[in-house]
Amino acid sequence: MPTRPIAPIAAAILIAATSMAYARPDTRAMTCEQTQFLIQSRRAVVLTTGRNTYDRYVRRYGNECDWPEVPVAAYVRTLDGQCRVHRCDEPVFFFPD
């Protein structure tokens, strides 16, 4: 069996497999309820939020953030408007003078 036809087919399969592995759910294609359910069910997930933007979102109550980070409220754009989710960030303590 000649190796010429096998090489392009193998390359196409490899490219297709790697592109699917990096696909992230897009918040703009989901409702707020779907986005929140996805985060709750997976505990932490990287979501596409714009054409060239993405971030990691976590459950509000859980151990998904590394110390000293804590879950902080954030808003993402979804099919039905703005949706409140949480992402890990360092807490901000403001002590007035």
Protein Blocks (a to p, Z undefined) as FASTA:
>chain_A
ZZklmmmmmmmmmmmmmmmmmpccdfklpcfklmmmmmmmnopacddfbfkbccddddfb
dckbccfbdcdddddddfkbcadddddddddddddZZ
